[in-house]
Amino acid sequence: MDATVRDRIQGEIDSNDVVLFMKGTPTFPQCGFSAVVVQVLNHLGLDYKGINVLEDPSVRDGIKDFSNWPTIPQLYVKGEFVGGCDIVREMYETGELSEMLSARGFKVAAE
């Protein structure tokens, strides 16, 4: 991946507390996995920035190299890679996601 793409990805992660690299947008997810993560984040009442990787193939490929994770969506919280759909859903169901967010200073909606 070229440095420009890496810098753009890092810039988004650095300038937003919660970033979701996804297919589509938070209001119109274009894949089921992205939709699940959007649903979880919305349910928790979290403010986040959605980045539509379908608009930019360099970011779509670059984010996979960046995180060393093969799939999209990818969730980042305070600069840290949390995971993709299955991990986020599992963490949500066990309450681990709410705990992690609270520990990082986010107010999350009651389950």
N, C-alpha and C positions, 0 to 999 in steps of 0.2 A: 504494500500500500504506500502511496506517495505521502510525503510529509504534509502537504496541504490538506489532504483528507484527514490524516491523523490529527492535525492541529484543529480542524473544524470540529471533529468529533470531541476532542478534548475540551475545546472551547465551550461546546454545548453542555458538557458534563460539569465543567467548572462553574459556569454561570447560572445553572439551574439546580436547585436542591434535589428535585426529582425529575428525571428524564426517562421517557419511554421511547426507545427506537422501535418503530412498529410499521406494519403495512396498513396504510390508510391514515386516518386522523382520529383523535379521540371522539369526535362526533360521528365519524363514518369509518369505523374499522373495516379493512378489506380482507381480513382473514380471521377465522374463528379463534385462533390462539391470541391474536392481538385483542380481539373483542373481550376475551375472558379477563385479560390483565386490566383493560380499561374498566370493565365492570367492577373488579376488585378495588382499583384505585378510587373510582367514583363512590363506591359503597363506603369506603373508609373516609370519604370527604377530603381527599388529598388534592392539593394543587400540584399540577405537574405539567411538563412540556412534552407534547407528543411530537416526534420527528418522523415524518412519512418517508421511509426509505425507498418507496416506489418512485418518488420524484427524482431520486438521484442514485443511479446505479453505483457510483463510486462510494457513496456512504453505505449503500446496501451491502456491498462486498466488504468495504472497509471496516464496518462495525464488527463483522465476524472475526477479522484478523485482530482488531483492536482488543477484543475481549477474549480471544481464543475460544469462542463459543460458536457452534455452527448454525444456530437457528435464530430467528427473529420471531417474536419480540424479545427485547432485552431491556431490563429495568435497572437504572442506576439511582442510588440514593446517596446524596452528599459525596459524590465522587466514587462511590464503591459499587461495583457490579453485584447486583443481587441475584439475578437469574432470569430464566425465560418463563414461559407460561406454566409448565408443570411445577417448577420450584415455587413460583409466586403463589399459585393456587394452593399448593400444599402448605406453605408457610401461613397463608391466610386462614386455611381451615383449622390449623393447629393453634392459631393465635400468635404464632411466632412473628409474623409480619407486623402485627400491631405493636408487639413488645419492642421489636427492633426500631420501628418508627418512633415510638414514644421515647425510647432511650436516646434517639438522635434529636429529640426536641420537637417532634411533630405532634400536633393534636389530632387524634384520629377519632372518628365517629364510633360510638359504642356498637359492639357487635349485635 
